[in-house]
Amino acid sequence: MAGFANDIKTTYWPETRALILLALPICGAQLAQAGMSVVDVMMTGRYNATSLAAVSVGASLWMPLMLFITGTLMGLTPIVAHLLGGKRHGAIRPAVHQGLWVALVLGIIAAILLRTSVMPIFEWMEVPAQVAQESVAYLSAVAFGMPGIALFQALRAFSDGMNHTRPSLWISLIGLAVNIPANYLLIYGGDGLVNLFGGGVPESLLQLPALGAFGCGIATAISMWTMTLAMMFYTRRGRAYQGVSLWERLTPPQLSGIKELIVVGMPIGVAIFVEVTLFTLIALFIASLGEVTVGAHQIALSYTSILFMLPLSLSMALTVRVGNTLGQHRLSLARQVAWNGIVVSILIAAFNSLFLWLTAKPVIALYTSNAEIQALTLSIIALAVIFQLSDSLQVNLAGALRGYKDTRIVMVITVLSYWIVGLGGGHWLGTHGINGMSEPLGVHGYWIGLIAGLSTATLLLGWRLKWISRQE
């Protein structure tokens, strides 16, 4: 008993504190970046319904691309963490430069796709012509920012791996601060400035045209490049990075470094893409169940997604802590660090479940005054309370495994759990019920499928972490 108490004092409590200190700024950065999407929707929604639809449809295309790029570049975090833990500072700069080359290529490919390949998708989706036209304009502007946001994500992964997560928070807030006025200026033009400030607007600004969705895309691209340039400046001047000398000279592309990043990072990108498409497909299936069901589903998903930021941020911090410890070749301690993070994730899940249940009614009322939607949303939230545990566990088990650079098995587990158990099982329950024993469960069936998929992932990832932490 005395030995366990000593372990808590000397290992588990200091590790928990370090983990939380890393995770909180990451959470703030995630919320700030999510805030940009909220601002885009709010401002275009107040301009006109066509622009709102154009931005919403366009975001459903560029966001998955960005998340795939972000996930792939997250592979740089455990690479840097291992090198930092092993005090191999000289190897960090060339490793990060390979990440920047990969980011630049992925960003350019994404930009080309957004500028050349979206109209056939809109035609297949039967998007109304005016909405499609505005969305194409919006995406053509966003495309300009894709290389920038890719470079930012690479530099953010580097900074996180160096145990410095606060810069991504402050710079994401800068991006949000740029996004709001740029959106207003470019969406509403001179007339919007007159409505905001009255008659004192300079004549030159009065001539600015109202660009609607296209203006929103330009503002998004400006925000992306602002964040990138700010991160470049900070990593060049910040004292925390002086030992790395990141911008001293550029390392040319090296096949070995690029291969390592692709091997570690690409499965992360695929896993995140699978998760995004899971919720996209569920939304499409639910669309046929009526406006009330769609509204309730979107409200429940929106609220739970906000709460998910905390366990997600913890998992990103856990990748860093496990990677640092493994880089020091302290294998036994790395195992303790990993499982300590899992225990912390359980506590966070308990907090999220309690908070979700206690605040559900007043928060749902902020979204809608429709009593029918409120009642259905509350019943969905009851299911969401249950899956907080498996959701928090699976994302943090995956984060610990990424610290071990074990990402391919995580990808396989994610695909099987999400698409076969989660989507397949949820669709069956939603449309057929339980083997003739019940009526089709509708939206509740899909959420039960999510619980089953997340629980399956938790069990398989827990087995994988137990196995790999003993092999090291």
Phi, psi and omega in degrees: 000318180296324180295319179294319178297323178293322178298320179297317183290319187267335185239301192290317180291313176301322180293320178297318179297314179297321181296315181294319180297327175285322188285323186298314176297325177299318179298317178298320179295319179298317180293322179296318179291323175295327179299330178297319178295321178298316179298317179302313182294316182296316186286320177289329177297327179279346178279297171193165186292327181294316179295321177299314179297320181297316180292319181296315179293318180297319179297329179293346177261314185279333180296314176300323177298314181296321181292325175297316178297315179301314180298317179298317181285342174298340175299340178290332183298307178294330177297311179295319181298318177298314181295320179294315179298326179274005180058034177261062186297327182294337181272351184289315183303308179297327178295318179292323179297324176295323176297321179293322176297315179298317180299316182297316179296313180297320179296319179293317178300315179298319180297316179297317179298318182291331182273340189238342194239009189272330184299317176302325178294317179296321178295320178294324180280355182058043176288134178307145189304315183294319178295317180298318181297314180292325180292323176299317178296317178301313183290329177295328176283316179299325182305323180299331182272349185298315175300325180294312182292330177294316178296320177299316182294325176295316180292326176295317178299321176298312182296318178299317179296335177275008182071023178241094183260347181293323180305320180296329177294306184296321182287327174295323176294324175298316178301318178295319180295328176283322185298320186296304180292325178296318176301311184299314183295317187274329178285314188263339179068202183297322179299323178295322178294323178295318179296328183276316188251350183087210187275003184270017183279132179303148183302322182297324180283333179295336182279354181296130180282153173276115188260353177059231183297322178299318178297322177299319178296319178297316179298321178297316179296319178299317179297319180300312182289329175299315179297320180295311181296322178296320179291323176298314181297316183293317181290340176279321187259340184294135182294333182295340184252006186299325181291345181266328182053055188301324186256019180295310174203152185273128176277129179293163179303133179234127186301320183296316180292318179294319180298317179299316181295318181295317181297319181279319190271324184302318177299329176294315178300317179296317181299317179293319178299319178299318180296317180297314181293331176303309182289328177296314181293321177299318179299321179293318179295320183288338183304332181280354185270000176109162185295321181297315180295316179299315180298316180296317179299314183294322179294313180298318180293319180298314183291315181293331178294324177296314180295331180293342181301326183290306176297327177297316179294322177299320181294323178292321176292324181294325175303316181294313184295317178294317180298316177302314184292320177293325177297334176275000181062032177258078191293320179294318179294323179300320177297318178295319179299315181298310184286333173296319177298324179294320177297317178299321180296328177294318179296320178295321178298319179297319178296313180299318180298313180296314181297317180299315182292319183287331186256359187305307186299308181295326180290318178299323180295333176290329181282319186206152175256000180288118185295325181293316178294319179301315182295316180293319178300318181297323178291327176290319179301325178301322175288321180298327177301322182291319187276002177302322182294307182292326179294314179293319180294314185294322182288328179278329171298318177295321178297318178296318180295326176295328175299330175276003186061026180261090188244335184291318178293324177300318179299314181298315179298319180297313181299312182296315184290316185284310187278318184278306182283308185292301183285311181297311179295319180295320179294321178296313180295322182292327185254339183237337184084202185255091174046044178077356181279343180214164174289162173308136187272356177061222184298328179295327177297320179294321179289326174295321175300320177300316178301315181295318180295315179294322179293320176298315178300319180300313181296315182290320179291323176298317176298318182295317180294320178300319181291311186287329180289340176271341181278330185293000000 
